[in-house]
Amino acid sequence: MEKPGTAPESPTRETLFEPASLGTFQNNLDGILKYLKGFVQDVSVQMQIAQALNNREELYRCIFENTGAGTIIIERDTTISMANEGFAKMLGYTKEQIEGKIAWPSIIADVADREKMLHYHHLRRENPGKAPVEYEFKLLDGQGKKRDIWLRVDMIAGTERSVASLVDITSLKKAERNLRASEAKLSGILEAFGGFTYTTAQDYRITYMNKTLRDFIGRDAVGQCCHRTIYRLEQPCPWCGHALACKGEPVKQEFQNPVDGRWYYALCSPIFTANDTVAETQTVIFDIHKRKQAELALKEKEALLKKENIRLRAAIKERYRFGEIVGKSAPMQKVYELILRAAATDTNVIVYGESGTGKELVARAIHALSDRGSRRFVPVHCGAIPHHLMESEFFGYKRGAFTGADQTKPGLLDHADLGILFLDELGEIKEEMQVKLLRALDGSGYTPIGSLEVKRPDVRIISATNKSLVQLLDKGAMREDFFYRIHIFPINLPPLRDRKEDIPLLAEHFLAKHGHPGTVLRGHELDALINYDWPGNVRELENTMQRYLSLNRLDFTGVPGRGGSLPAGNAPIEIYPLEQPLRDATQAFEKAYLLALLNKHQWNRTKVAAILGIERKTLYLKMKSLDLQGKQAV
């Protein structure tokens, strides 16, 4: 309390006075101020709080206005009491037209959204925490256009008001709808696509597969490993490009499906996420089996031609020889070509030719040049095997299978496994044995006598015959299925009489073969060899050369009348290369020389007489004196 008439002391800190707090004045009776009664209250804290509240309100209003999203405050009665510029632009009104004048439900475009959001509005106040704080709806702006809006709304603590932030997602929703439409189109294309399409996650699990692939494996295998489901493999496929695609690299690959054996082309591509990482890969597979088969066939043909060329260079060191086969004639050149072609394949071959033409030599040449050349060549002379023993010879038998079977014996097919079985005189095999051989060669296998084990040999068959298999078919002595299994690659050997230009080479070859490489045949001897018809073919020529070396004379032992080389009733011609009386030698030479000319010119005596430079009558008398009787004069 201050004394009257004295001034109050200055406060130690700034004090604020409210007018109502000054108290009352007390006057004397004479109206003179006696004393002043009052009090002072310090309100600096309250003023600071008020200032802070003002500052915070300004901050909140600044944030409210500059959130970047449309923001509104909604009263309990759904009136919009405050709105920022963002919301005003979104709605197409001014703030003055909105605040306190527009109810929240009036701007909701769809009835279903309006009912749902009114329900959330009341639930948010009556049962806090139960209403969702985020959802989407369609807003109706001042121009009557609908906008897709994302909304976040919550209560203002301690009030009945709620604050909502709205983001216009119309363009985003449009892009989303376009994306869905594109996805629908793409899905339709993928579903109608005739090839296989599927997507896989990083761990090889399928996330999508099209209808063609579902039909192929018989089910929808989403969520399962692709290599197990599609290809039935326990590990990722050897041709798989998934690992590289997961690194962002597309991979193209051709592969053969182990399930159906067909060839496919696969394109594995990465699927990028928004941040450029690879979450999945997509694989598209096309069936290229027909194209691949054609391509492989072309490559095989290329390899075959290259192999033939290599074999040709390795096998034909000189023009007149092919391994053990000798001959320079055009028919033999054709045979050489066929041998090369047969050696380059693994198909069955049949060699036709008269007895003694060298069918086994051809078979051995094919074997030596083929890919099976390092394996066994097993020759079988079918005509020499009794019919009742043929099955045991071909298939073998187990010990104790029959009386006398004291040990297990492998069959011819066992010996020829992975190699070549040469069946000489094929026409001697009876029908019942043909059936069993056909079954073995077709892959069904055979069972040795007395055994239960089925064997399936890998055998190439080269057969030979001097009989007409077509005639055997007509007679019913050969089965058609067996014929077509054997008769795949035919080679016809010409008889020696059709390639007489090869006789000098063959004669020289046989002389060298049997130990007399320096022996030289004289002109009349060669003429005699050339003019003989050789019914026994090359074999007979070899035998003749052996006799020549043993007897020192050329001795033909052909059957009279066969081949047309010897006139009927004539004895074999003998030429003596050793010393003898001149008269005898001259007579032998004349006889051999005349016979050679007559044979060469089909016994045309007029032509032979002209060649000799004598009269036809003189030739006739000479033939009579030399006991040369033959065809009638032409």
Secondary structure by P-SEA (a helix, b strand, c coil): cccccccccccccbbbbbccccccccccccccccccccccccaaaaaaaaaaaaaaaaaaaaaaacccccccccccccccccccaaaaaaacccccccccccccccccccaaaaaaaaaaaaaaaaccccccccbbbbbbccccbbbbbbbbbbbcccccbbbbbbbbaaaaaaaaaaaaaaaaaaaaaaaaccccccccccccccccccaaaaaaacccccccccccccccccccccccaaaaaaacbbbbbccccccccccbbbbbbbbbcccccccbbbbbbbbaaaaaaaaaaaaaaaaaaaaaaaaaaacccccccccccccccaaaaaaaaaaaaaaacccbbbbbbcccccaaaaaaaaaaacccccccccccccccccccccccccccccccccccccbbbbccccccccbbbbbcccccccaaaaaaaaaaaaccccccccccbbbbbbbbbbbbbcccaaaaaaaccccaaaaaaaacbbbbbbcccccccaaaaaaaaaaaaaccccccccaaaaaaaaaccccccaaaaaaaaaaaaaccbbbbbccccccccccccccbbbbbcccccaaaaaaaaaaaaaaaaaaaaccaaaaaaaaacccaaaaaaaaaaacccccccc
